[in-house]
Amino acid sequence: MPTSRKQKVRTLPPGVKVWLPVSADSPSEPFPRGHVLLAPDRFRGALTAAEAARHLAAGLRRTRPDVPVVQLPVADGGDGTVDAAVAAGWRRIEAEVCGPVGRPVAASLALAGGVAVVELAEASGVRRLPGGRPRPLAATSVGTGQLIGHALRRGARRIVLGLGSAACADGGAGLVRGLGGRLLDSAGRELPPGGAALRSLHALDLRGLPDLSGVEVVAACGPAGPLLGRGGTAAVHGTRGGAGREEVLALDAGLRRWADLAEAATRRTVRDLPGAGAGGGVGFAALAFLGATIAPGPGVLLDVFGFAERARAAHLVVTGEGVLDTRSLRGGAPVGVARAAARAGVPVVAVAGRRGLTGEQLRKARIQAVYTLEDLEPDTERRVRRAGPLLEQLTVAIADEWLPPVRRPGDRTGP
């Protein structure tokens, strides 16, 4: 997307603004009125959000070739956030960075008009763990800091940082190292990576950090607690990664030492703020060192991807994810899509592998109907393997029940 195009401001959660380029998809060049807007999240283990959108589009075009379709895959700040930005027209920037266990990985960020979308999961996520084996005490967020550095060198002045799907629990200490900071022990040696090593932290050397004056950072995440203690990074991410009780206590002690020195260095007391524990504690580092604002992932990203403009002219919005259940109500992208579409006065239906919500819960989430792959294929293994074709099958019922009937020559238009 050319950076020389005119820009406009779009309002995010209170106090947060992100500048976006005006693209060919902007309201000055309207979407076809009456289109179907396809805005699914990923079907974990089966389809990316972009793949899900493509299958829905293929099914609808085959079923109702007369109805225009617009694809806008969505994300909540975790896996697939950069891919969703690219699908919305942003430019993919690739870079080799440090993975969560120190091995190089090929990662991406998305860039448009001075705004960058950086996804923690691209560099420091669970999918980057060799063999999928968790390393909660030693995993690092260095690569996420390196991606932010790449974004800054590409001219980004505003960064949306997605904090989902983290493999690390280092409180963002690695992020600071990836940006040029040094973490030293009492002998002046650099600490090894990971949260447990932070117990030996003696000093911070921040002279290598980039100048962030004039740079705005929004950290996008689901509901998350503070950095420390019950509900904090060690208790949540450490336990999730298989750490035992003693290891969780050691990790929490390291993170406490890190918080003491980081807050003294930045003069920002942020360890107890909601979201500080997000992304294995990377939320804490974003708050303390980047001056970030924490905001709900789906709301921020829908705004950044231009959802409202696309929804206003739509006849119907189709969203969805692999499992639509009570977790979806706590910051899931499909529920964010449904509520945003409701504000535009557009009906929303969802597709899912399985449904675990009651009719009343769906009503409150502003989802008017759910179509599941499970209804077509009860066997889980076959359902995952055939998720794409099954999604295409579901579009027949969606078109029949939610789209206006096809007009044929000779049809009467009145009584």
C-alpha positions as CSV (number, residue, x, y, z in Angstrom):
1,M,0.0,0.0,0.0
2,P,1.6,3.3,-1.0
3,T,2.6,5.4,2.0
4,S,2.0,8.6,0.2
5,R,-1.7,8.3,0.1
6,K,-3.9,10.6,2.2
7,Q,-4.6,9.5,5.8
8,K,-7.5,9.5,8.1
9,V,-7.9,8.9,11.8
10,R,-10.2,6.2,13.3
11,T,-11.2,6.0,16.9
12,L,-10.2,3.0,19.0
13,P,-10.9,2.3,22.7
14,P,-10.9,5.5,24.8
15,G,-7.7,7.5,24.5
16,V,-6.3,5.4,21.6
17,K,-6.0,6.5,18.0
18,V,-4.3,4.7,15.1
19,W,-3.8,6.4,11.7
20,L,-4.7,4.3,8.7
21,P,-4.1,4.8,4.9
22,V,-7.0,5.4,2.7
23,S,-7.0,2.5,0.3
24,A,-9.1,1.4,-2.7
25,D,-11.3,-0.3,-0.1
26,S,-12.2,3.0,1.6
27,P,-15.7,4.5,1.8
28,S,-14.7,6.9,-1.0
29,E,-14.8,3.9,-3.3
30,P,-17.8,2.0,-1.8
31,F,-18.3,-1.7,-1.5
32,P,-21.1,-3.1,-3.6
33,R,-24.3,-2.6,-1.6
34,G,-25.9,-5.8,-0.4
35,H,-22.7,-7.8,-0.3
36,V,-22.0,-10.7,2.1
37,L,-19.1,-9.9,4.4
38,L,-17.1,-13.0,5.4
39,A,-15.2,-12.3,8.6
40,P,-14.2,-15.6,10.2
41,D,-11.4,-16.3,12.7
42,R,-9.2,-19.4,12.3
43,F,-10.5,-22.9,12.8
44,R,-7.6,-24.1,15.1
45,G,-5.9,-27.1,13.7
46,A,-7.9,-27.1,10.5
47,L,-8.0,-23.8,8.7
48,T,-6.4,-20.3,8.9
49,A,-8.9,-17.4,9.0
50,A,-8.0,-16.6,5.4
51,E,-8.6,-20.2,4.3
52,A,-11.9,-20.3,6.1
53,A,-12.9,-17.1,4.3
54,R,-11.9,-18.5,0.9
55,H,-13.9,-21.6,1.4
56,L,-17.0,-19.7,2.5
57,A,-16.6,-17.4,-0.6
58,A,-16.2,-20.4,-2.9
59,G,-19.4,-21.9,-1.5
60,L,-21.4,-18.7,-1.7
61,R,-20.2,-17.9,-5.3
62,R,-21.3,-21.4,-6.4
63,T,-24.6,-21.2,-4.6
64,R,-25.4,-17.6,-5.3
65,P,-23.2,-16.1,-8.1
66,D,-25.4,-13.1,-8.2
67,V,-24.5,-11.9,-4.7
68,P,-21.2,-10.0,-4.2
69,V,-18.8,-11.4,-1.6
70,V,-16.2,-9.5,0.4
71,Q,-13.6,-11.4,2.4
72,L,-12.1,-10.0,5.6
73,P,-10.5,-12.7,7.8
74,V,-10.2,-11.5,11.4
75,A,-8.1,-12.2,14.5
76,D,-7.9,-11.5,18.2
77,G,-4.2,-10.7,18.5
78,G,-3.0,-14.2,18.5
79,D,-2.1,-16.6,15.6
80,G,-3.1,-15.3,12.2
81,T,-3.2,-11.6,13.1
82,V,-0.6,-10.6,10.5
83,D,-2.2,-12.9,7.9
84,A,-5.5,-11.1,8.6
85,A,-3.9,-7.7,8.0
86,V,-2.3,-8.9,4.8
87,A,-5.7,-10.2,3.6
88,A,-7.1,-6.7,4.3
89,G,-4.6,-5.2,1.9
90,W,-1.5,-4.6,4.1
91,R,2.0,-5.3,2.9
92,R,3.8,-8.4,4.4
93,I,7.4,-7.7,5.6
94,E,9.4,-10.8,6.3
95,A,12.4,-11.0,8.6
96,E,14.6,-13.7,10.3
97,V,14.4,-13.3,14.1
98,C,15.1,-15.3,17.2
99,G,12.5,-17.9,18.1
100,P,11.3,-18.7,21.6
101,V,14.1,-21.2,22.2
102,G,16.9,-19.2,20.5
103,R,16.8,-20.8,17.0
104,P,16.3,-18.4,14.0
105,V,12.7,-18.4,12.6
106,A,11.3,-16.7,9.5
107,A,8.6,-14.3,10.8
108,S,6.4,-11.6,9.3
109,L,4.8,-8.2,10.2
110,A,2.3,-6.2,8.2
111,L,2.8,-2.6,7.2
112,A,0.5,0.1,5.7
113,G,1.0,3.9,5.7
114,G,3.3,4.1,8.7
115,V,1.2,1.7,10.8
116,A,2.6,-1.8,11.6
117,V,0.8,-4.9,12.9
118,V,3.3,-7.0,14.9
119,E,2.2,-10.4,16.1
120,L,4.0,-11.9,19.1
121,A,3.0,-15.4,17.9
122,E,5.0,-14.9,14.7
123,A,8.3,-14.8,16.6
124,S,7.6,-16.0,20.1
125,G,4.5,-18.1,19.8
126,V,3.6,-21.7,20.7
127,R,3.8,-22.7,17.0
128,R,7.5,-21.8,17.0
129,L,8.4,-24.3,19.8
130,P,10.4,-27.2,18.3
131,G,8.2,-30.3,18.5
132,G,5.6,-28.2,20.3
133,R,7.4,-28.9,23.6
134,P,6.8,-26.0,26.1
135,R,9.8,-24.3,27.7
136,P,8.1,-21.9,30.2
137,L,11.2,-21.1,32.2
138,A,13.6,-20.6,29.3
139,A,11.4,-19.4,26.4
140,T,12.1,-15.8,25.3
141,S,10.3,-12.9,23.6
142,V,13.6,-11.6,21.9
143,G,12.2,-12.2,18.4
144,T,9.1,-10.0,19.1
145,G,11.4,-7.1,20.1
146,Q,13.4,-7.7,16.9
147,L,10.2,-7.6,14.8
148,I,9.3,-4.2,16.5
149,G,12.7,-3.0,15.6
150,H,12.2,-4.0,11.9
151,A,8.8,-2.1,12.0
152,L,10.5,1.0,13.3
153,R,13.3,0.9,10.7
154,R,10.6,0.6,8.0
155,G,9.2,3.9,9.2
156,A,6.3,2.7,11.4
157,R,5.2,5.4,13.9
158,R,2.2,3.5,15.2
159,I,2.4,-0.2,16.1
160,V,-0.5,-2.6,16.9
161,L,1.1,-5.4,18.9
162,G,-0.9,-8.7,19.1
163,L,-0.2,-10.5,22.3
164,G,-1.9,-13.9,21.9
165,S,-0.6,-17.4,21.6
166,A,2.7,-16.8,23.5
167,A,5.2,-19.5,24.2
168,C,7.3,-17.3,26.6
169,A,6.8,-16.2,30.2
170,D,9.7,-13.8,30.5
171,G,7.7,-10.6,31.3
172,G,8.9,-9.1,28.0
173,A,12.5,-9.1,29.1
174,G,13.4,-10.7,25.8
175,L,11.5,-8.0,23.9
176,V,13.7,-5.4,25.6
177,R,16.8,-7.3,24.6
178,G,15.5,-7.7,21.1
179,L,15.2,-3.9,20.9
180,G,18.8,-3.4,22.1
181,G,18.6,-3.4,25.9
182,R,21.0,-5.5,28.0
183,L,20.1,-7.5,31.2
184,L,23.1,-8.0,33.4
185,D,24.0,-10.1,36.5
186,S,26.1,-8.9,39.4
187,A,29.3,-9.6,37.5
188,G,28.2,-7.5,34.5
189,R,27.4,-10.6,32.3
190,E,24.4,-10.8,30.2
191,L,21.7,-13.1,31.6
192,P,20.6,-16.2,29.7
193,P,17.1,-16.0,28.2
194,G,13.9,-16.8,29.9
195,G,11.9,-15.8,33.0
196,A,13.6,-18.0,35.5
197,A,17.0,-16.4,34.9
198,L,15.6,-13.0,35.9
199,R,16.2,-13.9,39.6
200,S,19.9,-13.1,38.9
201,L,19.1,-9.7,37.3
202,H,21.3,-7.0,38.8
203,A,21.2,-4.1,36.3
204,L,19.7,-2.9,33.1
205,D,21.6,-1.2,30.3
206,L,19.0,0.6,28.2
207,R,21.4,2.8,26.1
208,G,20.8,0.6,23.0
209,L,17.0,1.1,22.9
210,P,15.6,3.1,20.0
211,D,14.1,6.5,20.5
212,L,10.4,5.9,20.7
213,S,9.3,9.5,21.0
214,G,6.4,10.1,18.6
215,V,5.7,6.3,18.3
216,E,2.3,5.1,19.5
217,V,1.9,1.4,20.6
218,V,-1.4,-0.4,21.1
219,A,-1.1,-3.8,22.7
220,A,-4.1,-6.0,21.6
221,C,-5.0,-8.9,23.7
222,G,-7.9,-10.8,25.4
223,P,-8.7,-10.5,29.0
224,A,-5.5,-10.8,31.1
225,G,-4.4,-10.2,34.6
226,P,-1.4,-8.5,36.2
227,L,2.2,-9.5,35.9
228,L,2.7,-11.2,39.3
229,G,0.9,-13.4,41.8
230,R,-2.3,-15.4,41.4
231,G,-3.6,-14.9,37.9
232,G,-0.3,-13.5,36.8
233,T,2.2,-14.6,34.2
234,A,3.9,-17.4,36.1
235,A,0.6,-18.8,37.5
236,V,-1.1,-18.7,34.1
237,H,1.6,-19.2,31.4
238,G,4.0,-21.2,33.5
239,T,1.3,-23.7,34.6
240,R,-0.1,-23.8,31.1
241,G,3.4,-24.7,29.8
242,G,3.8,-27.6,32.3
243,A,5.7,-25.9,35.1
244,G,5.4,-27.4,38.5
245,R,4.7,-25.5,41.7
246,E,8.3,-24.9,42.6
247,E,9.1,-23.8,39.0
248,V,6.1,-21.4,39.1
249,L,7.4,-19.8,42.3
250,A,10.9,-19.5,40.8
251,L,9.4,-17.9,37.7
252,D,7.3,-15.5,39.7
253,A,10.4,-14.5,41.8
254,G,12.3,-13.7,38.6
255,L,9.5,-11.7,37.2
256,R,9.2,-9.7,40.5
257,R,12.9,-8.9,40.3
258,W,12.4,-7.8,36.6
259,A,9.5,-5.6,37.5
260,D,11.4,-3.9,40.3
261,L,14.3,-2.9,38.1
262,A,12.2,-2.2,35.0
263,E,9.8,0.1,36.8
264,A,12.6,1.9,38.5
265,A,14.3,2.4,35.1
266,T,11.2,3.6,33.2
267,R,9.5,5.4,36.2
268,R,6.3,3.6,35.2
269,T,4.5,1.5,37.8
270,V,2.5,-0.9,35.6
271,R,2.9,-4.4,37.1
272,D,-0.6,-4.5,38.5
273,L,-2.5,-3.1,35.5
274,P,-4.9,-5.4,33.7
275,G,-3.1,-6.8,30.7
276,A,0.4,-6.6,32.2
277,G,0.4,-10.4,32.3
278,A,-0.8,-10.8,28.7
279,G,1.5,-12.6,26.2
280,G,3.6,-14.2,28.9
281,G,4.2,-10.8,30.5
282,V,5.1,-9.0,27.3
283,G,2.1,-6.7,28.1
284,F,4.2,-5.5,31.1
285,A,7.2,-4.6,28.9
286,A,5.0,-2.9,26.3
287,L,3.5,-0.8,29.1
288,A,6.7,0.0,30.8
289,F,9.2,0.4,27.9
290,L,7.0,1.2,24.9
291,G,4.4,3.4,26.7
292,A,1.7,1.2,25.2
293,T,-2.0,1.2,25.7
294,I,-3.6,-2.2,26.4
295,A,-6.9,-2.7,24.4
296,P,-9.2,-5.6,23.6
297,G,-7.8,-7.4,20.6
298,P,-10.9,-7.9,18.5
299,G,-12.0,-4.3,18.8
300,V,-8.7,-2.8,17.9
301,L,-8.0,-5.1,15.0
302,L,-11.5,-4.8,13.5
303,D,-11.0,-1.1,13.5
304,V,-7.6,-1.3,12.0
305,F,-8.8,-3.7,9.3
306,G,-11.6,-1.4,8.3
307,F,-14.5,-3.7,9.4
308,A,-17.1,-0.9,9.9
309,E,-16.8,0.5,6.4
310,R,-17.3,-3.0,4.9
311,A,-20.1,-3.8,7.3
312,R,-22.2,-0.7,6.6
313,A,-23.0,-1.7,3.0
314,A,-23.4,-5.4,3.7
315,H,-26.6,-7.4,3.6
316,L,-25.2,-10.1,5.9
317,V,-22.0,-10.8,7.9
318,V,-20.7,-14.3,8.3
319,T,-18.2,-14.9,11.1
320,G,-17.0,-18.0,13.0
321,E,-14.2,-20.1,14.5
322,G,-13.4,-23.7,15.3
323,V,-15.3,-23.9,18.6
324,L,-17.9,-21.3,19.5
325,D,-18.2,-21.6,23.3
326,T,-18.0,-19.6,26.5
327,R,-14.4,-18.7,25.7
328,S,-15.6,-16.9,22.6
329,L,-17.6,-14.6,24.9
330,R,-14.4,-13.5,26.7
331,G,-12.7,-11.6,23.9
332,G,-13.2,-13.9,21.0
333,A,-13.0,-12.3,17.5
334,P,-16.4,-13.7,16.2
335,V,-18.3,-12.1,19.1
336,G,-16.4,-8.9,18.5
337,V,-17.5,-9.1,14.8
338,A,-21.1,-9.7,15.8
339,R,-21.3,-6.8,18.2
340,A,-19.6,-4.5,15.6
341,A,-22.0,-5.6,12.9
342,A,-25.0,-5.1,15.2
343,R,-23.9,-1.4,15.7
344,A,-24.1,-1.1,11.9
345,G,-27.5,-2.7,11.9
346,V,-26.4,-5.8,9.9
347,P,-27.5,-9.4,10.8
348,V,-24.7,-11.8,11.7
349,V,-24.6,-15.6,11.5
350,A,-21.7,-17.8,12.5
351,V,-20.1,-21.0,11.3
352,A,-18.2,-23.3,13.7
353,G,-16.8,-26.7,14.0
354,R,-18.8,-27.1,17.2
355,R,-21.2,-25.0,19.2
356,G,-21.2,-24.7,23.0
357,L,-23.4,-21.7,23.5
358,T,-27.1,-21.5,24.4
359,G,-29.6,-19.6,22.4
360,E,-29.7,-16.9,25.1
361,Q,-25.9,-16.6,25.1
362,L,-25.9,-16.2,21.3
363,R,-28.6,-13.6,21.5
364,K,-26.6,-11.5,23.9
365,A,-23.5,-11.9,21.7
366,R,-25.7,-10.6,18.8
367,I,-25.3,-13.8,16.7
368,Q,-28.6,-14.7,15.1
369,A,-27.8,-18.3,13.9
370,V,-25.0,-20.8,14.1
371,Y,-24.2,-23.5,11.4
372,T,-21.8,-26.2,12.5
373,L,-19.6,-28.6,10.7
374,E,-20.5,-31.2,13.4
375,D,-24.0,-31.3,12.0
376,L,-22.6,-32.4,8.7
377,E,-19.8,-34.6,10.0
378,P,-19.9,-35.9,13.6
379,D,-16.5,-37.6,13.4
380,T,-13.9,-35.2,14.7
381,E,-10.9,-36.4,12.7
382,R,-12.9,-36.4,9.4
383,R,-14.4,-33.0,10.3
384,V,-11.0,-31.4,10.8
385,R,-9.6,-33.0,7.6
386,R,-12.6,-31.9,5.5
387,A,-13.2,-28.5,7.2
388,G,-12.9,-26.5,4.0
389,P,-15.4,-28.5,1.9
390,L,-17.8,-28.7,4.8
391,L,-17.8,-24.9,5.2
392,E,-18.7,-24.7,1.5
393,Q,-21.6,-27.0,2.1
394,L,-22.9,-24.8,5.0
395,T,-23.2,-21.8,2.7
396,V,-26.2,-23.5,0.9
397,A,-28.3,-23.3,4.1
398,I,-27.0,-19.8,4.9
399,A,-27.9,-18.5,1.4
400,D,-31.3,-20.2,1.5
401,E,-32.2,-18.7,4.9
402,W,-30.5,-15.3,4.9
403,L,-30.2,-14.0,1.3
404,P,-33.0,-12.6,-0.8
405,P,-34.5,-15.0,-3.3
406,V,-33.0,-15.0,-6.8
407,R,-35.0,-12.9,-9.2
408,R,-35.6,-14.5,-12.6
409,P,-36.8,-12.9,-15.8
410,G,-40.6,-12.7,-15.7
411,D,-40.8,-12.7,-11.9
412,R,-43.5,-10.4,-10.6
413,T,-42.2,-7.5,-8.5
414,G,-45.5,-6.7,-6.8
415,P,-49.0,-8.0,-5.9
